[in-house]
Amino acid sequence: MTILKYLLFALFALSIGLAAYTYAASRWLERLYPPLGEFIDVGSERLHYLLKGEGRSIVLLHGASASLRDFEAGLFHELAKDYQVIAFDRPGYGYSTRSSKIWPNPEIQADQIHQALEKRGIENPVIIGHSLAGSVVMAYLLKYPDTVSGAVLLAGATHPWDTGVSANVQLAGKPGLGAMFAHTLVMPFGQLVFKNAVENVFAPEEPTRNYRERTGAILALRPTAFRSSSEDVRNLSDYLEQQSTRYGDIKTPLLMITGEKDTIVPAWNHADRVQKQIPQSVQVSLQGAGHALHHSRADEVESLIRDFVKNQKKK
């Protein structure tokens, strides 16, 4: 066997081993963090959601590399003491499907959430989105303004940015190569850098106690979830070039809660720009907070949400 053939055989064997590890690790994680709620069919997709409580309705939408567990670990149960709260796994995340070959942009995801809410008979909610889901909330306000009583962005992404995306996010979108990458390297190497990734989301604050265990955030390393998140992040900035030009049409009450030290979705490029387009919107900056403010400043965020919901009229 020539050296080249030996290297090719070794590479093939390594790829098979990594794929087998990814498959086994993914199944183990799903046993460790199983679905928490119920499922609802929306068009060609099946959305996983968790519903609890009674009273005014609140919708929770998670950001990139997350799932509804991100809210279930904190705000969900606290708010459900006084409100009817529904949290979704967005398409392709957690246990929701993402079968379409067309990218489900923020408007499409807003359509899917809207259909699910209609099927469940949930009317005039306050819709809340963290990080990337901020773009979905804004799409919802543009398309279904008469069906919501208010909206809250938690470090919400609303406008394009010029810093690009990471190499692994770009690689995940390459035909053929992206699928191989997601099914072989993401899980083992992602586990090695996972602690640092979490610390970066919270920076400059420290991660809250048992954050990784409580949120099941590591589910994001599964191939489908990783590629879904990468696709959203990779395509979002260009999409927001157009969506953001329409924000002046929004009349729905809007609260934006931002972290003063957030470098992932900095307020100067997102919330500050929204305020110029929607003068009636309100921004509250939490001093010293990073991107994961709904965990690091959970009590403050909950209080702000409660005050906001109380002041919104039912339609």
N, C-alpha and C positions, 0 to 999 in steps of 0.2 A: 504493500500500500504506500503510495507516494505521500509526501508530507501534506500536500494540498488536500488529498482525499481524506487523510487522517484528521486534518483540521475541520473539514466540512462535516465529517462524521461526528466529531466531538461537539461541534456547534449544534448539529441536529439533536444529538443526545441531550445536550444541555437545555435546549429549547423545550424538548419533550418533558424533561424533568421540571423545569420552571412552570410550564403549563399545568402539569399535574399538581404541583404545589399550590398554584393559584386556585385551581378548582377545589382542592381539598380545604384550603384556608377559607375560601369563600363560603363553602357549605358549613364549615365550623362556625364562622361568624354569624351566619344566618340562624344557626341553632342557638347561639349565644344571645343574639338580638333578633328575635322573631317579630313578625308583624304585631302591632299593638292594637290595631283597630279593625275596620271593616273595609270592603272594597265596593267600588261603584263603577259601572261601565259608562264611558263617555266617548262616543264615536268608536274609533278603533282601539282606544286605550282603556286601561283599567287602573283607576286611581285608588291608592290606599289612603285612608283618612281616619282620624280619631276625633270623636265627638263626645262632649261632656258638658253638663250644666244646663241651666235654664235662664231665660231672660233675654236681654238684648244680645244680638249675635255678633261674635268676633271671629274673623278668619285669620289664621296664621300661616304665612308662607315663608319657608326657609330659604337660605341662600345657597351658594355653590358648595360642593363637597360636604353636603349635610343631608338631613332627612327631617321628618316631623319630630323625631326624637330630640332634635336640638331645642325645640320648644317644650316638648313633654318633660324634659329634665328640669324645667323651671317655670316659666310664665304660664304655661298651659293650665296647670292644676290650680295655681293661685287665682287666675282670672275666672276659672270655671266655678269658683265658689259663689260668684254673683252673676255670671253671664253664661250664655250658651256659647261654647268655644269649639271651633272645628279647625283642626290642623291637617294639612295635606302633605303627602310626599309629592313634590312636583314631578312631572313626567320624566321617567328614567332614573329617578332617585329613590332611595329606600326600597319600597316594594311596588312602586307604580311603574307601569310599562312605558316603553318608548319605542314603538314599532315602526313609525313612519320614517321613510328615507329622507323626508324633507325636514329641515331644522324647525322644531317647534319654537318659533321666536316668541318674545313676550306677549304679543297679541294673541297668538295661537294658544299659549298657555293660559292667558286670561279667559279666552273662549272656553277652554276645558274646565277651568275652575267655575266659571259662571254656569255652565251646564250642570255641573255636579251640585252646585248650590240650589239650582232650580229643582233638580230631582229630589233633593232632600227637603225642599220647602223652606229654605232659609232665605229670609227677605231682609233687605236694608241693613246689611251688616256694616261694621267697621272693619275694613280690610287692612291687615298689617303685614309688611314684608321686610325681611332683613337682608341687607347686602344686595346680591344680584336680584333677589325677588323684588327689590324696589322698582326695577324696570317693569316687572309684571304688574305691580300695583298701579303704576302710572299708565300702563296700557289699558288696564281695567277702567280707570277713571275716564280715559279718553273715549272708550267704546261703550261703557255701561254707566254713564254718570247718574242716571235716574234710579239705579238699583242699589246704591250704597249711601250710607248716611255720613261716612267719613273715612279717612285713611291715615295710617301712620307709617312712616318710613323709619326703620331702625338702621342707621348707617347705610341708607339706601343708595344703590347705583342708579343714576338717572341720566347721566351725560357721557359722551364719548371721552376717551383719554388717549394720550399720545405716547405712552410708555410701552405699548405692545403687551405681549403675554409671554409666559415662561416657555422654555424650549420643550418641556414635557407636554405642555398643552398643545403646542404646535405639532409635535410628533404624533400625538394621538389622533390628529385629523388626516394623516397621510393614508391614502388608499392602501390597503393590505398591510403596510408596515405599522400603521396605527393600531390595528386589531392585534397584530402579533405583540406589539409593545404592551398593550393593555392586558393581554392574556399570559404574559411571561414575566416581565420585569417590574411592573407597577406594584404588585402585591409585596414581593420580598423586599424591594428597595424602599417602598413606601413605608413599610413597617420600621425600617431603620431610621428614617428621618421624621417619623410621625410626631414624636415628642417636640422636635424643633418647629415643625409646622404649626402645632397647636400654640406653642409659645409665641410665634410670630403673629397669630391672629389676636392674641390677647395683649401683645406689647403696646405700651410699656408696662402694663399691669401683669400680675401673675395669673396663670390659669386657676380657675376656681377648683375647689376640692373635688376629686373624682370626676372631673369633667369628661375625660375620655371614656370612662366606664359608664357614666350615666347617659351620655348622648349617643353612644354607639357610633361615634364619628368615623371609626375605622371601616365601617361598611362602605365608605366612599372609595375604598381601594379595589372593590370588586370591578371587574372589567366593564360591565354595562354602566354602572354608576360613574366610574371614572371617565369614560368616554362621553357620557351625557353632560357631565359638569364641564369637561374640556370644550365640548362643542358650544355650550352656552357662553363660556368665557371668551372663547376664540372669536365668536361672531358678534358678541354684544356691542362692542364699541361702534362698529360700522352701522349696526342697526339703530343705535341711539342717535347717530348723526341726523337721522330723519325724524324719529319719534320725538326727540327733545324740542324740535322746532314748533311743536303743536301744544306745548304745555300751557301757553297763554289761554287756551280754550277751557282749561280746567277751572271749575267753580266749586267743586266739592271741598269741604273743610279738610285741610291737610296739616298734620303735625309731623315735623321731622326732628328726630332725636339723633344727635351726632356725638361722636367722640372727639374731643379736642385734639387728641394725639393719634387719631386714626390715620394711618398712612396707606391703608389698603383701599378704602373708599373715602378719600379726604373731603371734608366738607367744602373746601374752597372750590373744588371742581364739580361738586354735585349739589348738595343742599343750598349752598350760597347762590348758585346759578338758578336753581328752582325759585328761590325767593324773589329774584329779579323778574322772573316771568309770571309768578303767581304771588302778587304782593300780599294777598290775604293769608298765605300760608304762614305757619309759625315754626320757627326753629329753636330748639333748646340744645345747647352744647354742654355736654358733661365734661367738666374740667379734668384733665389727666386721664380720661378714658380712651381705650383703644377701640378696635373694631368689634370685639365681642361684648359690647356694652350691655346686652340683654342678659348676660351672665355675670359679668364683673360688677355691674351696677343694677342688678335685678330689682331691688326695692325701689330705686328712683324711677326706673323705666316703668315698672308696674304702676306706680303712683301717677305718673304722667299720663299713662294710657287710661287709667280709671277716670281721671279728671276730664280728659278729652271726650271719652265715651259719654259721660254724664251730660256734657254740654251739647251733644249732637241731637237734633230733633229727628224723630222717626218720620219717614216719608210715606 
